[in-house]
Amino acid sequence: QVQLVESGGGLVQAGGSLRLSCAASGRTFSSYAMGWFRQAPGKEREFVAAFRWGDRITYYADSVKGRFNIFRDNAKNTAYLQMNSLKPEDTAVYYCAAATDRTTQAMALRAIGPSLYDYWGQGTQVTVSS
């Protein structure tokens, strides 16, 4: 079992920044992937960014590349999503997720779709005003 708790959402003006945190506890180990997803009202959940605990590889959606940065504090088992130059279209509930099944460990991050993430946090609201 893995527990994920997000924090850091809020209301910010366009052009501003927010940092989201995702604290992982329970069965943690170095080879699984961590991802951030978001879901806006009336839209499907979409991928934002991901990394794998055991290496330095990261992967971003084109819509956030250059503005968002995913990083981690291994000692705290915490993943972060630094969001800069926020736009109103970034408004959504943001979720962190973990893909712990062994079949995903050898997969490229871009190949791990939402259905392969087996643990999810409760979500945190990010609202960007224009």
HELIX and SHEET records of a PDB file:
HELIX    1   1 ASN A   74  LYS A   76  5                                   3    
HELIX    2   2 PRO A   88  ASP A   90  5                                   3    
HELIX    3   3 ARG A  102  THR A  104  5                                   3    
HELIX    4   4 LEU A  109  ALA A  111  5                                   3    
HELIX    5   5 PRO A  114  LEU A  116  5                                   3    
SHEET    1   A 4 VAL A   2  SER A   7  0                                        
SHEET    2   A 4 LEU A  18  GLY A  26 -1                                        
SHEET    3   A 4 THR A  78  MET A  83 -1                                        
SHEET    4   A 4 PHE A  68  ASP A  73 -1                                        
SHEET    1   B 6 GLY A  10  GLN A  13  0                                        
SHEET    2   B 6 THR A 124  SER A 129  1                                        
SHEET    3   B 6 ALA A  92  ALA A  99 -1                                        
SHEET    4   B 6 ALA A  33  GLN A  39 -1                                        
SHEET    5   B 6 GLU A  46  ARG A  52 -1                                        
SHEET    6   B 6 THR A  58  TYR A  60 -1                                        
SHEET    1   C 4 GLY A  10  GLN A  13  0                                        
SHEET    2   C 4 THR A 124  SER A 129  1                                        
SHEET    3   C 4 ALA A  92  ALA A  99 -1                                        
SHEET    4   C 4 TYR A 119  TRP A 120 -1                                        
END                                                                             
